[in-house]
Amino acid sequence: MEWIRQKLDKFKEPFAKGKKLEKFAPAYNALDTFMFTPNHTTQKGAHVRDAVDLKRVMITVVLALVPVLLFSMWNTGYQYLSQVQSEVGVWEAFLDGALKILPMIIVSYAVGLGIEFAFAIFRGHEVNEGYLVTGLLIPMIMPVGLPLWMLAISVVFAVLIGKEAFGGTGMNILNPALTARAFAFFAYPTYMSGNSVWVMNAAEVDGVSGETILGTLAAGQNVEYSTMDMFMGFIPGSVSETSTALILLGALFLIFTKVGSWRIMVSAVIGAAVMGLIFNALPSMGVAGNELTNFPWYEHLIVGGLAFGIVYMATDPVSAAQTYKGKWIYGFLIGFFSVMIRVFNPAYPEGVMLAILLMNVFAPTIDHYVIQGNIKRRLKRKKAGINQQVETVV
């Protein structure tokens, strides 16, 4: 490592202050701080000395995503090969899926980081590490059949409109990854829904179908997958949103490292379960239901992108609620609205995307009223204490 450090220090010289490449120093610093801890220290003012910085938080989330990503590479290949041949090898499925997913990840990082570097150089500030997670999340929540150029345009929209327009990392009010998916959903609807976008090459090969469970239910048809298949993720869907088992593993890792909010995760699951139970109770109240309303509430929790959205995007510390009570309210409403949207409007079976974006907008309002409520309670206690003291003196 010392050898690398010496080489980087020598490479840094043209980027130093007053040198000819000074303007491009943010690009060099991004590489340097990605590999090593920044060597600058505070000179004045109060500060906290902590080994946990933005880079380490982002890397922790990436590590939590790795098991889900590896499984998705296998499942992507398996969903296609199992329909065109009788036997499918594990490595054969994994390699086929990896060859489809890796280009999506490369395009996402190349386009997104290119814009991040350009803005950093133009504005004269350091490159933030926030895109380490966003760049991986965007391809993971897209259909595998999405053309790469559409993915690139979605990334441009997410970074420019969803992030840089608000001031960059830490200033955005919407989750950038979901902003990219929302843009693709409304700009290229035929590539974001249907029965030919969730399994690779489904549109080019006759007899290959890739309808998701929610899409099947919305069409009024019965689901042939077992609950265990849904939980483990052996089903079609967005690139990495199918395996609830591995998403749960990632959730435990994020909670253990205190990177993800367990309050948001738990309350969102409760909200989704409550909404699911309400729909399941409709037949007992004499209200005719359909396949979506009759779908068991616990299976609502393990299909679609609900689990993935709750764990990896609803907990985004920038766009989520910040107060403890606000997190409970914020998470509950995300789960509640997710199931409500997917049932009431089959055109948007993946309701978690719209639910999280909606609550991103209202998160500051939730925090505001939580804080105001706390202030009023404290003032009330203070007033009651003063009155009690006066009565004691008298």
MODA-V983603 format. One line per field, one symbol per residue. psi: psi as a letter, one per 20 degrees, with the letter a starting at -180 (. if undefined). A space follows every 50 residues. Layout:
psi->???
This chain:
psi->hhggggghhhhhgiirpirhkhhjhhgghgggihhqppjqrqhrrqrpop ioahghgghggghhhghggghhgghghghghiiiqhpoqghggghgghhh hghggggggggghggggghgggikrqpqjhiggghhhghhjqqhjpqhhh gghhgggggggifhhijapiiqiqphghggggghghhmhiijrajjiipq jhhippioqkprghhgghjkrqpiqrhhggghjlqqargkjhnhghhhgh ghghghikhqohgggghgggghgghghghhighijjppaahghipphhhh hjrbjggggggihhjoigirqhqghhhggggghggghghgghghnihmhm ihghgghghghighgghghgghhgghgghghgghgghhgghgg.
